[in-house]
Amino acid sequence: MYAQINPRKLLFNLSENIDADDLKSIKFLLQNKLPRRKLEDNITMLNLLLEMEKMDLLSITNLETLEEVIRPVCPSLRRRIILNLKSSQSKEENGFYVK
């Protein structure tokens, strides 16, 4: 079981664990949510995550879109996202969440 980690660290770890084929699949799944120029061949997973953040598709408390695109591509990474999301929501509900 994974402990909750810093959201930025989670995103960095996810980006490090995505290979080129998985990245292509993720970009395909995001083609209706991000502009085409943001999905070019030379974009890295980390840059893609940053673009998602800029478009309000990704935030510390909003990992749902990321979970949706990771689910069919890499289920093991999806588990990390879900655990982190549940932990973040629990802290926020209890008033312990600090931005």
ROPAVEX-30986 format. One record per residue: residue number from 0; residue in one letter; x negated, y negated, z of N, C-alpha, C in turn. Coordinates in pm, 1 decimal. Atoms other than C-alpha are relative to their C-alpha. Layout:
N
BAFI num residuo     n_px     n_py     n_pz    ca_px    ca_py    ca_pz     c_px     c_py     c_pz
BAFI NUM       A        X        Y        Z        X        Y        Z        X        Y        Z
...
# end
This chain:
99
BAFI num residuo     n_px     n_py     n_pz    ca_px    ca_py    ca_pz     c_px     c_py     c_pz
BAFI   0       M    -84.3    118.1      0.0      0.0      0.0      0.0    -88.6   -124.2      0.0
BAFI   1       Y     76.8    122.2     11.6   -128.2   -346.6    -87.7     49.9   -103.0    100.3
BAFI   2       A    -37.6    110.9    -87.4   -132.5   -627.2    165.1     23.5   -122.7    -86.7
BAFI   3       Q    -23.2    121.4     77.2    -10.7   -965.7     55.7   -131.0    -77.6    -10.0
BAFI   4       I    119.8     79.4     21.4   -292.0  -1168.6    -93.8     40.6   -135.8    -53.3
BAFI   5       N    -22.1    133.6     53.7   -323.7  -1527.5   -200.4     54.3     13.0   -142.2
BAFI   6       P    -59.3    -11.3    134.6   -105.3  -1578.4   -511.3    -99.2    -25.4   -113.3
BAFI   7       R    100.7     25.6    104.4   -394.8  -1724.3   -711.3    -92.4    120.1    -15.2
BAFI   8       K     86.5   -117.6      4.2   -609.5  -1427.3   -620.0     73.8    116.8    -65.9
BAFI   9       L    -81.4   -103.7     63.4   -326.4  -1194.2   -720.0     -2.1    -16.3   -151.7
BAFI  10       L     -1.0     25.0    144.3   -305.3  -1357.6  -1063.4   -135.9     27.6    -62.0
BAFI  11       F    134.3    -27.1     51.2   -681.4  -1342.7  -1107.6    -23.0    150.7     -8.1
BAFI  12       N     17.1   -145.5      0.2   -685.4   -973.7  -1010.8     81.3     65.5   -111.2
BAFI  13       L    -82.1    -53.7    108.7   -401.0   -901.9  -1251.1    -66.0    -25.0   -134.9
BAFI  14       S     62.4     33.2    128.6   -579.9  -1081.2  -1532.9   -123.6     85.7    -25.7
BAFI  15       E    119.1    -83.7     14.0   -892.5   -875.7  -1466.7     35.3    145.2    -33.9
BAFI  16       N    -40.7   -139.0     20.5   -695.9   -550.0  -1490.3     83.0     22.1   -125.9
BAFI  17       I    -75.6    -10.8    125.1   -525.0   -618.6  -1823.9    -98.2     14.1   -115.5
BAFI  18       D     88.3    -16.4    115.6   -698.4   -480.3  -2131.9     60.4    -68.2   -123.0
BAFI  19       A    -40.7     72.2    121.3   -669.0   -618.2  -2486.0    134.6     48.8    -54.2
BAFI  20       D   -127.4    -53.6     50.1   -383.7   -385.3  -2587.9    116.7    -41.9     89.1
BAFI  21       D   -104.6     43.6    -92.9   -184.6   -467.3  -2274.8     29.5   -148.7    -18.3
BAFI  22       L    -17.8    143.4     20.7   -241.2   -838.1  -2335.9     84.8    -26.0   -125.0
BAFI  23       K    -81.3     14.2    121.9   -100.5   -803.1  -2689.0    146.3     30.7     28.7
BAFI  24       S   -137.8    -37.4    -34.5    206.9   -631.4  -2549.4     67.1   -107.8     84.3
BAFI  25       I    -54.1    105.9    -85.9    255.4   -900.2  -2285.1     31.8   -123.5    -83.3
BAFI  26       K    -25.4    116.1     86.4    223.2  -1175.6  -2545.4    123.8     23.1    -85.9
BAFI  27       F   -119.1    -32.0     78.5    482.8   -998.5  -2758.3    126.7    -19.2     83.5
BAFI  28       L   -116.7     11.9    -87.8    722.5   -984.7  -2462.4     29.3   -144.6     39.4
BAFI  29       L    -17.5    141.6    -35.1    669.8  -1357.0  -2398.3     28.1    -88.9   -120.7
BAFI  30       Q    -13.0     82.2    120.4    720.5  -1470.7  -2758.3    125.1    -86.8     -1.9
BAFI  31       N   -121.4     82.2     -5.7   1070.5  -1603.7  -2682.2     -3.0   -101.9    113.4
BAFI  32       K      6.8     89.0   -115.9    956.3  -1789.5  -2371.3   -111.2   -103.4     -9.3
BAFI  33       L    113.5     91.4     15.1    629.1  -1953.6  -2473.4    -15.5    -40.5   -146.0
BAFI  34       P     24.4     42.6    138.8    537.9  -2157.1  -2782.5   -100.8     92.8    -68.9
BAFI  35       R     85.6    -90.3     77.2    368.4  -1957.0  -3057.3   -148.5    -34.6     13.6
BAFI  36       R    141.5     39.9     -9.4     46.8  -2160.5  -3033.4    -62.4     40.2    133.3
BAFI  37       K     49.9    -43.3   -130.8     16.6  -2055.0  -2668.0    -24.1    150.1      4.6
BAFI  38       L     14.2   -145.5      5.8     18.0  -1689.9  -2773.2   -100.9     43.4   -105.7
BAFI  39       E     99.4    -29.9    103.0   -272.8  -1705.4  -3015.9    -91.0    114.5     43.2
BAFI  40       D     86.1   -115.7    -24.9   -520.9  -1419.5  -3045.9   -110.6    -25.8    101.8
BAFI  41       N    115.7     26.1    -85.3   -798.3  -1593.8  -2854.0     34.6    -33.8    145.2
BAFI  42       I    -39.3     33.8   -136.9   -598.0  -1661.1  -2535.5    -26.3    119.2     92.8
BAFI  43       T     25.6   -104.2    -99.2   -700.7  -1466.5  -2225.9    122.9     16.7     88.9
BAFI  44       M   -112.1    -21.8    -91.3   -463.9  -1321.7  -1969.4      6.8   -111.6    103.5
BAFI  45       L      0.6    107.5    -98.8   -570.9  -1584.4  -1718.3     56.7   -128.7    -59.8
BAFI  46       N    -55.6    118.0     68.0   -496.9  -1863.2  -1969.0    149.9     15.9    -24.5
BAFI  47       L   -142.0    -26.8     20.2   -163.5  -1700.3  -2045.4     78.3    -23.2    129.9
BAFI  48       L    -63.9     22.6   -130.1    -77.1  -1702.7  -1674.6      8.8   -148.9     31.4
BAFI  49       L     -2.1    145.3    -21.2   -170.3  -2070.6  -1656.5    107.7    -66.2    -85.6
BAFI  50       E   -104.7     54.1     87.5     57.3  -2145.4  -1953.1    138.9     32.3     54.7
BAFI  51       M   -128.1    -36.5    -60.8    339.3  -1957.8  -1784.8     30.5    -92.0    117.6
BAFI  52       E    -16.6     89.9   -113.9    284.3  -2171.1  -1478.1     40.7   -140.1    -46.2
BAFI  53       K    -32.9    132.6     54.0    293.8  -2492.3  -1683.6    143.7     -7.0    -50.4
BAFI  54       M   -135.8     -4.9     54.6    624.1  -2383.9  -1839.9    103.1     37.7    107.3
BAFI  55       D    -86.5    -36.2   -113.5    772.0  -2309.1  -1494.7     54.6    142.4     -9.4
BAFI  56       L    -36.8   -141.2      5.3    788.0  -1938.0  -1572.2    -69.9     79.1    109.8
BAFI  57       L     81.7    -66.3    -99.7    548.6  -1860.9  -1290.3    -33.4    -99.3    110.0
BAFI  58       S     39.6     80.9   -115.2    494.8  -1998.2   -942.3    -24.2     93.8    117.3
BAFI  59       I     28.4    -80.3   -118.6    401.8  -1881.0   -595.5    122.2     80.7     42.0
BAFI  60       T   -122.8    -68.3    -41.4    762.8  -1791.3   -524.0     81.5     53.4   -117.1
BAFI  61       N    -71.5    -47.3    118.2    867.9  -1708.8   -881.1    -91.7     89.0    -83.1
BAFI  62       L     81.1    -96.5     74.1    696.6  -1396.4  -1005.6     87.6     93.2    -84.1
BAFI  63       E    -93.5    -88.2     69.4   1005.8  -1247.2  -1169.5    -33.0     17.3   -148.4
BAFI  64       T     32.3    -11.0    143.3    910.8  -1328.0  -1530.7   -125.6     83.0    -19.2
BAFI  65       L    123.0    -78.7      8.6    563.4  -1189.6  -1473.9     30.9    147.5     23.7
BAFI  66       E    -37.4   -138.1    -30.1    712.1   -875.9  -1321.3     72.4     63.2   -119.0
BAFI  67       E    -75.0    -50.7    116.0    945.9   -838.0  -1622.3    -91.6     39.6   -115.0
BAFI  68       V     87.5    -31.9    113.3    662.3   -845.0  -1875.5   -106.0    103.5     36.4
BAFI  69       I     98.1    -99.9    -42.7    425.1   -632.1  -1668.3     64.0    138.9      9.9
BAFI  70       R    -70.3   -127.9    -23.8    687.8   -361.1  -1597.6    -22.6    102.1   -111.4
BAFI  71       P     17.7   -102.0    103.7    677.2   -188.5  -1938.6   -145.6     21.6    -41.6
BAFI  72       V    138.5     -6.1     46.5    308.2   -255.1  -1995.5    -90.7     71.8     99.3
BAFI  73       C     90.7    -54.8   -101.2    138.9   -163.9  -1669.2     73.0     13.2    134.3
BAFI  74       P    -79.9    -17.5   -121.6    363.2    -24.5  -1393.1    -78.7     -9.9    131.0
BAFI  75       S     77.6      7.3   -125.0     81.4      0.7  -1136.8    -24.2   -145.0     42.7
BAFI  76       L     17.7    141.7    -33.5     20.4   -375.2  -1156.3    132.7    -61.7     42.3
BAFI  77       R   -133.6     48.6    -37.5    393.9   -435.1  -1130.2     22.6     18.8    149.5
BAFI  78       R    -16.6    -27.9   -143.2    387.3   -277.7   -783.9    -66.7   -108.4     84.5
BAFI  79       R     68.9    107.2    -73.7    133.5   -536.6   -664.9     81.9   -128.3     -0.6
BAFI  80       I    -80.6    122.1     12.6    353.2   -818.8   -792.2    121.9      7.8     91.2
BAFI  81       I   -120.9    -16.1    -81.0    664.2   -682.0   -622.9    -32.0    -12.1    148.3
BAFI  82       L     37.1      7.7   -141.1    489.5   -636.3   -289.1    -34.2   -142.8     39.6
BAFI  83       N     36.9    138.1    -29.6    346.9   -986.8   -305.2    123.3    -89.2      1.9
BAFI  84       L   -122.3     79.9      7.9    683.0  -1135.6   -404.5     86.5     21.0    123.8
BAFI  85       K    -81.4    -28.7   -118.3    869.3   -961.6   -122.2    -60.9    -62.2    124.9
BAFI  86       S     67.1     57.4   -116.1    611.2  -1072.2    130.1     12.8   -151.9      1.0
BAFI  87       S    -13.2    145.8     10.5    621.9  -1433.5      5.2    141.3    -44.1     34.3
BAFI  88       Q   -139.2     36.0    -27.4   1002.0  -1442.0     17.1     31.8     16.1    148.0
BAFI  89       S    -23.4    -23.7   -141.9   1004.4  -1298.3    367.0    -59.8   -112.3     84.0
BAFI  90       K     64.0    108.9    -73.2    761.2  -1561.9    492.1     76.5   -130.1    -18.4
BAFI  91       E    -74.1    122.7     28.1    959.4  -1838.0    323.6    131.3     -2.2     78.8
BAFI  92       E   -126.4     -8.1    -73.4   1285.4  -1719.3    481.0    -19.6    -21.1    149.5
BAFI  93       N     27.7     13.8   -142.5   1125.2  -1711.2    824.6    -64.0   -133.0     34.9
BAFI  94       G     56.7    131.9    -24.6    986.5  -2061.6    786.2   -150.4     -1.7     13.4
BAFI  95       F    144.7     -6.6    -11.4    625.1  -1948.5    770.9    -71.6    -34.5   -128.8
BAFI  96       Y     61.0     24.6    129.7    567.1  -2031.6    407.5    -54.6   -141.7     -6.6
BAFI  97       V     63.6    131.0     13.6    322.7  -2316.9    349.9    -57.2     -9.2   -139.2
BAFI  98       K     53.3     18.8    135.9    245.6  -2451.1      4.7   -143.1    -44.9      6.4
# end
